[in-house]
Amino acid sequence: MDRLNRIPNTIYNWAYRYRVHLIAWASFIFWESIIIGLASGIFGKFGNYVIHYIVNICLFYLHARLLEKATIYPRRAIYKIPLFVIFELALYVGFVFYLDVFLRKYTDYIPSAAPPAETRLLTLLWRSSFFLLFATGYYFLKQFINERTEKSRIEKQRFQMLLEKEKMEKELAMSKNAFMKAQINPHLLFNTFEFVHQKLNTYSPEDAKVMLYLSDMMRFAANTKHNEGFVYLSDEISQCENLISLHQITQGKIYIEFASGPDLDEIKLIPLILLTILENMFKHGNLNDIENKATIDVYTVDGKLHIESRNLPGSIKSKVGFGSGMDNISNRLKYAYHQNAEMTAGIDEEGFYTLNISISLNALNIESKTKKAEQPIPV
């Protein structure tokens, strides 16, 4: 019953999809039938029109389809198209010739006497050539429309890519400007840290370590070389260890396991990726559960750099952090490495927040650390 109910909808959808074809054929058949009937003074029977126009329409679409197949490889089309045309002409002329013989013998659709065979064959040859030319024009019109549609689609896609690139560049420029506005004179800052460290070290060496960690991290963040390009991955790993030590001194025991592979010394990465991930843990994670420690793993395998983090979500969010967030990491990775970087994040089945980043090593800036050792250390 449902199938029967769907039939009218199927017919309507088909007719609506091919409405231009149906209107064009109806107009052509009506116009040709009237003109020939008035000119000859003889109108054929409805059954005759139906049978012959079905054959003509089949020839039309068969030729258009064969042209599409033949022109897939343009070099082969030179000999394929003539062979197809000869085949179609022979098929049409032979089929319609004997179809008319059958209709005259067994039906009254064609009441008139049969013309000479030569005349009939020439008439059918002209008729089939007419529809083949008609179908060829339809093929070229269809190709023109398809090419125009594809060109329009490509232009829209290119325009969208330009808009996304412009948006990414604006966001990057805004991030750089915001970072530069937050800078203060590094020499004054580091000299002040050193002064406070010396004073604290006299009374409380443990508390003085806070100034060492903080000073080292500020040197890393204030280095102008990092702001313009890339940092050694091992350097940022060291700053992550400083940040963990700093939190353990100022906020008590926290449980984070930070593991990194041995082959990362020469890899350079856009800055503040690992530090932002770690800061996100401090802001949004529960780091006080010894049974469910937070983890950060950095390693290379299968030609890719992998950064993975996992932690329990916390119920209270801290206001401490760099403020860039996971969206900032995703945008910066996309801008710097395009399709060579992938990032996924979310809550897994065990209730842990997981983050996975993979970057092709071919897209990374790999440089010997001997060059880095020759550079002067800022005061």
N, C-alpha and C positions, 0 to 999 in steps of 0.2 A: 504493500500500500504506500509506504514511504517512497519507494522508487517511482511509482506512478505519479505521486505528487511532485516529485523533483523534475519530471520530464518537462512540464511547461516552463519551469525556471531555467532549465538547461537550454531549451530552444530559444527563450528570450535572451539569455546571456550571449548565446552564439550569434543571434541576429543583431544584437546591439554591438557586439565586437566587430562584426563584418558589415555594418550598416552601409558604409561607403561603397563597398563592393556590390551589395545587393541593389542599392539605388542606381549605381552606374549601369549594371547589367539590365535592370528593369527598364531604364530609360533608353538604352541602346536597342534592346529587343523591340520595344514599342515603336521607336522611331524607324528602325529598319523594316519592320513588318508593315507599317503603314505606308512608307514610301514605296516599297516594292509592290505592295498590293495595289496602290493607286496607279503606279506606272504600268503594271501589267494587266490590271483589271481583274486579277485573280487573287483571292485570299486563301491561304492554305488552312487545313484543319488544325485544331488546337493540338491534337496528339502529334501531328507532324512537327509543329513548332517545338513542342516540349522535347521530343527525341533528338532532333538535330541540334538544338541549342545546348542541350546537355553535352553532346559530343564536342561542340565548338568550345564550350567553356572548359571542358576537360583538357582539350588541346592547348588552350590559352595558358592554363596554370601548369600543365606539364612542361611546356616550353620555358616558362619563367623559372621553374624549378631546375630544369636541366642547365639553363644558363648560369644559375647560382653555383651548381656543382662544377661546371666546366671552368668557371673563372676563379676557382679557389687557387689554382696554380696557373697564372697568366700565360706562361710559356707553352703549356700543353693546350690552352684554349684555342690556339691557331688551327689545330687539326681536329679537336674535339667538337667544336661548335658546328663546322660543316657536316660532320658525320651525324650529329644529333639532328640537324635540320633535314638531311636526306631521310633519316630513319622516320622522323615525324611525318614528313610529307607522304612517304610511302605507306605508313600505317594509317594515316587519315584517309587518303584517297582510296586505298583498298578496302578499309572497313566501311566507309560511307557508301561506296559503290555497291557492295554486296548487301549492305543494310537496305538501300533503296530497292534493290531487286527483291529482297524478302518482303518489304512493306507493300510493294505493288502486287506481289503474288498472294499474300495472305491477309492483307488489310485493305481498307479503303482510305488510308491516310493520304496516299498519293494517287488520285484518280486518273491523272493525265497519262498519256502514252509515254513510254520511255524514249528519250532522245537518243541519237546515235552514240555509241560507246565513246568515240573520240571526243565528241562535244561534251559528254558528261564528265570524262576524265579531265579535260581542260578546265571545265567549270569548277570541279572539285579541287584541282591544283591551285587555281586562282583563289578559291575560298579559303583553303588552308594557308596559303601564303599571306592572305589578308590578316588572319588571326595570329600567325607567327610574328608578323611585323607589329601588330597591336600588342602582343605579349612582350616583345623586345622593348618597346617603348615603356611598358609598365615596369619591366625589370630595371631599366636605367633610372626611371623616376623613383623606384623603391630604393635603389642604391644611393641616389642623391639625398633622399630624405634620411636614410640611415647614417650616411657620412655626416650630414649636417647635425643630426641629433648627437652623434658621438663627439663631434667637435665641440658642440655646446656643452656636453657633459664634462669633457676634459678642461674646457675653459673655466667652468664653474668649480671643478676640483682644484685647479691651479689657483684660482682666486681665493678659495677657502684656505689653501695652504699658505698663501701670502698673508692672509688675515691672521692665521694662527701664529705664523712666524713673527709678524709685527707685534702681536699681543705678547708673545714670549719675550721678545726683545725689550718691550716696555716694562714687563714685570721684572726682568733681570736688571734693567737700568734703575728701577725704583728700589730694588733690593740693595744694589750697590750704593745708591745715594743714601738710603737709610743707614747702611753700615758706616759710611763715611761720616755722616752727621754724628754718629755715636762715638767716634774716635776722640780721644784726648791726647795730649802730648805724651808719647810713650816714655821719653827720657825722664820727665818729671815723675811719671807714675812708677817706673821701675826703681828709680833712686829712692822714692818714698817707701816702696816695698822693702828695699834693702835696709833702710834705716829702721823700719818697724821690726824687721826680722832680727837685727842685731840687738835691739832693745829687749824683745821678747825672749831671745835665746838665753839671755842672762838669768831670767827668772823661771822660764818654762820652755825648755827645748821642744817638748811635744807640741805645744801651741805654736811655736815658731815655724814648725813644718807647714802650717797652713799658709803662711806667707810665701814659702818656697813653691808650693804647688800652685798657688794663685798667680805668682809672678811668672812662672813658666808658662802657664796657660795664657796669660795676657800677652806674653811675648809672641806666642804662636798666633794669636788672633790679630795682633797689631802689625805683624810683618806684612808690608805692602806687597811683597812678592806673592803671597798667598791670595790676596784680594784680587789680583789680576789673572790668575790662572789656576795652577795645580799645586798640591802639596804631596810630600812623600807620605804614603799610607802608614808607614811605620812611625812617622812623627805624630800623626793624629792618633794612632793607637797609644802612644806614650801619653798624650794629653788626656785620653780617656782613662788611663790608669791613674793619672793625677787627679782627675775629677772624682773617681771612685774613692781614692784615698781622702780627698778633701771632704766628701760627704760622710765618710766613716768617722772622721775626726769631729765634724761639726754637728752631725745628726745621729751618731751612734752606729751600731752594727747593722750593716745591710748585706744582703746575700746576692752577689752578682759574680758569675763566672765569665771571665773574658778570655777567649782562646783565639790565637792567631797562628797561621801557618808560618813555616820558616823561610818561605820564598817571596816575601812581600817587600823587602828592603828597597828594591829598585822600581816599584810600582808607584806612579803618581796619579792622584785622583783629585777631582774638584773638592775644595775644602768643606769642612764642617758637616760631612755626611755622618760619620761615626759619632761625632760629638752630639749631633742633633738627635740621633737614635737613642743615645745614652740619656740625654736630657729628657727625652720623651718618657723614658722609663721612670726617671725621678719624679716627673710631673704626674704621670697617670698610672704607674705601676705599684703593685704591692711587693716590696723588696724585703719584708721582715719575716717571711715564712721560710725557715731553713729547709723544710721538706720540699719546697717548690721554688728552687732558686731561679733567678733570672739568668739568662745566658745570652752572650753575644759571640758569634763565631765568624771569623774572617779567614778564608782560605781560597786556594785556586784548584780547579779540577776541570778537566775536559775543555781546556782553552778558555775558561771563564773565571772571573773573580766573583766569589759568592760572599755576601754579607747576610747573616741570619740572626735574628733576635727573637727571644721568647720570654714572656713574663706574665705573671698574674695581673689582671687589671686591678687598680686600687679604687676604693670607694670615695676617697677625698683627693682632689687634684691640688697639687702644689703650684704656687705662682712663680717658682724658680724655674728658669730655663732660658734658652736662647730665643724662643718665640717664633722660630721659622716653621716648625711643624712638618708633618708627613707630606702635606700637599706641596710644600716648598721643595722638599727632597725630590719628589716625583717630577715636578716641573724642571728643576735644575738638571736632573739626569736626562730627561727628554731633550732639553735644549743642548746639553753637552754631547750626548752620545746617540741621540735619535733612536733608531730601531735596534741599536746594539745593546741597549739597557732595558731590563724588565724589572718591575717592582710589583709585588703583591703584599697585601696586608689584611688582617682580619682576625676574628676569634675562631680558634680551632675547636674540635669536638670535645676536648678536655677543658675548655674554658680559658685557655691561654691566648693572649694577644701575640700573634706571630707576624714577623716582617721578613720578607725574602727579597733580596736584590741580587741580580746577576748581570754582569757586564762583560762583554767579549774582551779578551786580553788584546786583541788586535786594535781595538778602539781606544785603549788606554795609553797614556804617555809613560813609557818605561825608560828610565834614565839611570845611569850608574850613580851610586851614592858617593863615589869618589869626588865627583864634581861638587856635591853638596858640602863635603868636608873641607873643601878649599875656600868656601865662602866665609866672610867674617861674621861673627856672632854679634847681634845688636846689643848695646849696653843698656 
